[in-house]
């Protein structure tokens, strides 16, 4: 159990200006920003420490934003919804905010910013120290029992150490995240609460999640387990150029995680195993200069040997390049540039990084994130139908939504 600084009773009636359910990225940012505005909040967190998901993000390094964040890198039934939040709190605001507390960003790749010389623990410590400075109360190990929507305020009952307590506030913030990684305490609380009061929910599913392969092709993927190849992965809606990772159950790696958010069960995805180059052009050059070179030797210059050996299932890799027939060359082109995969499914919420779908953005004010049907209730972060790409985008949404809510509670 962790308790940071108790608040005084406001006006003798309310315990805080707002109660925040969930001390993750959105909830912590909301509490910090509320503190700047002189507002007192109480954060209830079921885990034994705040920021549990922050701590495991980026392998413990925390990719806390992306330089290229815009509404274009997000999936939502209403893609325009988050423009207001991203105008109110920009990437530059995130960078400046973190730098104020000694965390400078270092770009790893594709705009991904990580703490330079620091890690995820530093990010969580930053927020808990801010909350302590402003007297914001974080109660960890709290078990939510009930929320009563009363006239003008909310009564939240929770258990702490087996004892029931009730706190009251005129505003309520739901920032409990999504369904991924239930072992980290993920629940469907936000969705259940929203449904209870008639809010629409956009169908949810695991996103940024590895894809599984079963059936006759399963053994081919198993033999390549551990191999990584730079590719372009695409469907008829979008494409991503990054590494894919072969596993004993299918495909993972950044490119596959990205495309998984756009994949629907039963669909094929295309993998270009040699993006930015044309394998037939390279082969033609080789045929002119060294036609006796075996196709396997040629491919070993591009791929790990284990991957080349696995391509023998589809290609005549033991033939000299000068002896390849027109049909074999066409087969090489199809295999390298148009490799088709039909995943059987995904690894589910246990392995997903985020949830796709959530509380319908039409139920919320885009300017304040307040519920249109339940005045005084605000939803932010992953529980809302706003799902970002891999690479710090979802944190940027969490910070932005936390900031916006803080301005309005």
C-alpha positions in Angstrom: 0.0 0.0 0.0 1.3 3.5 -0.9 -0.3 6.7 0.3 1.1 10.0 -0.7 0.0 13.1 1.2 -3.6 13.3 2.5 -5.8 16.2 1.4 -7.8 18.4 3.7 -11.6 18.1 3.4 -12.6 20.8 0.9 -15.4 23.1 2.3 -16.2 20.3 4.8 -18.3 18.6 2.2 -16.1 17.1 -0.5 -12.9 15.2 -0.1 -11.3 16.5 -3.3 -12.0 18.5 -6.4 -12.0 15.2 -8.3 -11.5 11.5 -7.9 -9.3 9.8 -10.5 -9.8 6.1 -11.0 -6.5 4.7 -12.2 -3.0 5.9 -11.6 -1.6 5.1 -15.0 -0.2 7.5 -17.6 -3.4 9.5 -18.1 -4.4 9.5 -14.4 -0.9 10.6 -13.2 -0.7 13.4 -15.8 -4.2 14.6 -14.9 -3.3 14.7 -11.2 0.0 16.6 -11.9 -1.7 19.1 -14.2 -4.6 19.6 -11.7 -1.9 20.4 -9.1 -0.6 23.2 -11.2 -4.1 24.7 -11.2 -4.5 24.4 -7.5 -7.0 21.6 -7.7 -6.9 18.7 -5.2 -7.5 15.1 -6.5 -7.4 11.7 -5.0 -6.2 8.8 -7.2 -7.4 5.3 -6.6 -5.1 2.6 -7.9 -5.7 -1.2 -7.5 -2.1 -2.1 -8.0 0.5 -1.8 -5.2 2.3 1.0 -7.0 1.3 3.7 -9.5 2.3 3.5 -13.2 2.5 -0.3 -13.4 2.1 -0.3 -17.2 4.6 2.6 -17.6 7.2 0.6 -15.8 7.1 -2.3 -18.3 6.8 -0.1 -21.4 9.6 -0.2 -23.9 11.3 -3.1 -22.0 11.5 -0.9 -18.9 12.9 2.1 -20.8 9.5 3.9 -21.6 9.1 5.3 -25.1 7.2 8.3 -23.7 6.3 10.1 -26.9 6.9 10.2 -30.6 8.2 13.3 -32.5 5.7 12.7 -35.3 2.5 12.3 -33.3 -0.6 13.5 -35.0 -4.1 12.2 -35.6 -2.8 10.3 -38.6 -1.2 7.6 -36.4 -4.3 6.7 -34.6 -7.3 4.4 -35.2 -10.7 5.6 -34.1 -14.2 5.6 -35.4 -13.8 9.4 -35.5 -10.3 10.2 -36.5 -10.9 13.9 -36.0 -11.8 13.5 -32.3 -8.3 13.9 -30.9 -7.3 16.9 -32.9 -8.5 19.2 -30.1 -6.6 17.4 -27.4 -3.4 17.3 -29.6 -3.8 21.1 -30.1 -4.1 21.7 -26.4 -1.2 19.5 -25.5 1.4 19.0 -28.2 4.5 16.8 -28.5 6.6 19.9 -27.8 4.6 20.3 -24.6 5.5 16.7 -23.6 9.2 17.2 -24.3 9.3 20.5 -22.4 7.3 19.0 -19.5 9.7 16.1 -19.1 12.8 18.3 -19.5 11.6 20.5 -16.7 12.0 17.5 -14.4 15.3 16.4 -15.8 14.2 13.8 -18.3 15.6 14.6 -21.8 14.6 12.6 -24.8 16.8 10.5 -27.0 15.4 9.4 -30.4 15.9 5.7 -31.0 14.3 5.4 -34.4 11.2 6.6 -36.3 10.7 9.5 -33.9 10.6 7.4 -30.8 11.8 9.3 -27.7 13.2 7.4 -24.7 14.7 9.0 -21.5 18.3 9.7 -22.2 20.2 7.9 -19.5 17.1 7.1 -17.7 14.2 4.6 -17.7 10.6 4.0 -16.9 11.1 4.2 -13.2 12.3 7.8 -13.6 9.1 8.6 -15.4 6.9 7.2 -12.6 9.1 8.8 -9.9 8.7 12.2 -11.7 4.9 12.0 -11.5 4.7 10.7 -7.9 7.1 13.5 -6.8 4.9 16.1 -8.6 1.8 14.7 -6.9 3.6 14.8 -3.5 4.6 18.4 -4.0 1.1 19.4 -4.8 -0.5 17.3 -2.0 -2.3 15.0 -4.4 -3.2 11.8 -2.8 -2.4 8.4 -4.4 -3.9 5.4 -2.7 -2.5 2.2 -4.1 -3.8 -1.3 -3.2 -7.4 0.1 -3.2 -10.2 -2.1 -4.4 -13.1 -0.3 -6.0 -16.4 -1.4 -4.7 -19.0 1.1 -6.0 -19.6 4.5 -7.6 -22.8 6.3 -6.9 -23.8 9.2 -9.2 -25.5 11.7 -6.9 -26.8 15.2 -7.5 -23.8 17.4 -7.9 -21.2 14.9 -6.8 -19.9 11.3 -6.9 -19.5 8.9 -3.9 -16.8 6.3 -4.5 -16.6 3.4 -2.2 -13.4 1.4 -2.0 -11.7 -1.1 0.3 -8.2 -0.6 1.6 -6.6 -3.2 3.8 -10.0 -4.9 4.2 -11.7 -1.8 5.4 -14.4 0.0 3.4 -14.1 3.8 2.8 -16.2 6.3 0.9 -14.9 9.5 -0.6 -16.8 12.3 -2.4 -16.0 14.8 -5.2 -17.9 16.9 -7.7 -15.9 15.4 -10.6 -14.9 11.9 -11.5 -12.1 10.8 -13.9 -12.1 7.3 -15.4 -8.5 6.5 -16.5 -8.4 2.7 -15.9 -6.9 1.8 -19.2 -7.9 -1.1 -21.5 -8.0 -4.9 -21.4 -4.4 -5.8 -22.3 -2.1 -7.6 -19.8 -4.6 -8.7 -17.2 -1.8 -9.9 -14.9 -0.9 -6.2 -14.5 -4.3 -5.5 -13.2 -6.1 -4.6 -16.4 -9.9 -4.7 -16.1 -13.0 -3.8 -18.1 -14.2 -1.4 -15.4 -14.3 1.7 -17.6 -16.4 -0.2 -20.2 -18.7 -1.6 -17.6 -19.2 1.8 -16.0 -19.9 3.4 -19.4 -22.4 0.7 -20.4 -24.2 1.1 -17.1 -25.0 4.7 -17.9 -25.9 4.1 -21.6 -22.7 5.1 -23.3 -22.0 3.3 -26.6 -18.9 1.1 -26.8 -17.0 0.6 -30.1 -16.1 -3.1 -30.4 -12.9 -3.8 -28.6 -10.1 -6.2 -29.6 -6.4 -6.7 -28.9 -4.1 -4.3 -30.9 -0.3 -4.1 -31.3 -0.4 -7.8 -30.8 1.6 -10.8 -32.3 -0.2 -12.9 -34.9 -0.5 -16.7 -34.9 -0.1 -19.2 -37.7 -1.6 -22.7 -37.5 -2.2 -25.5 -40.0 0.1 -26.8 -42.7 2.4 -23.8 -42.7 3.0 -23.8 -38.9 6.2 -25.9 -39.0 7.8 -23.5 -41.5 7.4 -20.6 -39.1 8.6 -22.8 -36.2 11.9 -23.6 -37.9 12.5 -19.8 -38.3 11.8 -18.9 -34.7 14.1 -16.2 -33.5 14.9 -14.8 -37.0 14.2 -11.2 -37.8 13.9 -9.7 -41.3 13.4 -6.1 -42.4 10.1 -6.0 -44.4 7.2 -4.0 -45.6 4.0 -5.5 -44.2 0.7 -4.3 -45.7 -3.0 -4.9 -46.4 -5.4 -3.0 -48.5 -5.6 -0.2 -45.9 -2.0 0.6 -44.8 1.6 -0.5 -44.8 4.6 -0.5 -42.4 8.3 -0.9 -43.0 10.0 -2.4 -40.0 11.4 -5.7 -38.8 9.3 -8.8 -38.5 10.2 -11.5 -36.0 9.4 -15.2 -36.7 8.3 -17.1 -33.6 7.3 -20.7 -32.8 3.7 -19.7 -33.0 3.7 -17.2 -35.9 4.8 -13.6 -36.4 5.8 -10.7 -34.2 8.2 -7.7 -34.4 7.4 -4.0 -34.9 5.9 -4.3 -38.4 3.6 -7.1 -37.5 2.5 -5.4 -34.2 1.7 -2.3 -36.3 -0.4 -4.1 -38.9 -2.2 -6.2 -36.3 -4.2 -3.1 -35.3 -5.6 -2.9 -38.8 -6.0 -6.7 -39.3 -9.3 -8.5 -39.1 -9.7 -12.2 -38.7 -9.9 -14.1 -42.0 -7.8 -11.4 -43.9 -4.5 -11.9 -45.6 -1.5 -9.7 -45.2 1.3 -9.2 -47.7 4.9 -9.2 -46.8 7.5 -7.6 -49.0 10.7 -9.3 -47.9 12.9 -6.9 -49.8 11.4 -3.4 -49.7 13.0 -0.5 -51.6 14.7 -2.9 -54.0 13.7 -5.2 -56.9 15.0 -8.7 -56.5 14.8 -9.4 -60.3 16.9 -6.3 -61.0 19.5 -7.5 -58.6 19.4 -11.0 -60.1 19.8 -9.7 -63.6 22.9 -7.8 -62.6 24.3 -10.9 -61.0 23.5 -13.1 -64.0 25.5 -10.7 -66.2 28.5 -10.6 -63.9 28.6 -14.1 -62.3 25.9 -16.4 -63.7 27.4 -19.5 -61.9 26.5 -18.0 -58.5 24.0 -20.2 -56.7 20.7 -18.6 -55.8 21.3 -19.6 -52.2 24.6 -17.7 -52.1 22.8 -14.7 -53.6 20.1 -14.8 -51.0 22.6 -15.3 -48.2 23.9 -11.8 -49.0 20.4 -10.4 -48.1 19.1 -12.7 -45.4 20.3 -14.9 -42.6 21.3 -18.4 -43.8 18.5 -20.0 -41.8 16.0 -17.9 -43.6 17.5 -18.6 -47.0 17.4 -22.3 -46.2 13.8 -22.0 -45.3 13.0 -20.4 -48.7 14.0 -23.7 -50.3 10.4 -24.7 -49.7 9.3 -22.2 -52.3 12.4 -21.6 -54.5 15.1 -23.6 -56.4 17.9 -22.1 -54.2 20.5 -24.7 -55.4 20.4 -23.5 -59.0 22.9 -21.1 -60.6 21.3 -17.7 -61.2 22.0 -17.9 -65.0 20.0 -21.2 -65.2 16.8 -19.8 -63.6 13.8 -20.0 -66.0 11.3 -17.3 -66.6 8.8 -19.1 -64.4 11.3 -19.5 -61.6 12.2 -15.8 -61.8 8.5 -15.0 -61.5 8.2 -17.3 -58.6 11.2 -15.6 -56.9 9.5 -12.2 -57.4 6.2 -13.4 -56.0 7.9 -15.1 -53.0 10.1 -12.1 -52.1 7.8 -9.2 -52.8 4.3 -10.7 -52.5 4.6 -13.2 -49.7 1.1 -13.9 -48.5 0.2 -14.7 -44.9 -3.3 -15.6 -43.5 -3.0 -15.4 -39.7 -5.2 -17.8 -37.7 -5.6 -15.3 -35.0 -3.6 -13.2 -32.4 -2.1 -13.8 -29.0 -4.9 -12.0 -27.2 -4.9 -9.5 -24.4 -2.1 -11.3 -22.5 0.4 -10.2 -25.2 -1.3 -7.1 -26.7 0.2 -3.7 -25.9 -3.1 -1.8 -26.2 -6.8 -2.2 -26.8 -8.5 -1.2 -30.0 -12.0 0.3 -29.7 -13.5 1.5 -26.4 -15.8 4.2 -25.3 -17.3 5.8 -28.4 -15.8 9.3 -28.9 -19.3 10.6 -29.9 -20.2 10.2 -26.2 -17.5 12.7 -25.2 -16.8 16.3 -25.7 -13.6 16.5 -27.8 -12.7 19.8 -26.1 -13.0 18.6 -22.5 -13.4 14.8 -22.7 -16.4 15.1 -20.4 -19.3 12.6 -20.9 -22.3 14.1 -22.6 -24.7 11.8 -20.8 -23.0 11.9 -17.3 -22.1 15.5 -16.5 -18.9 15.6 -14.3 -17.5 12.3 -15.6 -14.4 12.4 -17.8 -12.8 9.5 -19.7 -9.2 9.5 -20.9 -6.4 7.3 -22.1 -6.7 3.8 -23.4 -10.4 3.2 -22.4 -11.5 5.7 -25.1 -11.8 4.6 -28.8 -8.4 6.1 -29.6 -5.6 3.6 -30.5 -2.2 4.7 -31.5 0.6 3.1 -33.4 3.6 1.4 -31.8 6.3 3.9 -30.8 5.2 6.3 -28.1 2.0 7.4 -29.7 -0.3 6.0 -27.1 1.6 7.7 -24.3 1.2 11.0 -26.2 -2.6 10.4 -26.2 -2.5 9.6 -22.5 -0.6 12.7 -21.6 -2.8 14.9 -23.8 -6.0 13.5 -22.5 -4.8 13.8 -18.9 -3.9 17.4 -19.5 -7.2 18.3 -21.1 -9.3 16.7 -18.3 -7.2 18.5 -15.7 -8.2 21.8 -17.2 -11.9 21.0 -16.9 -12.3 19.2 -13.6 
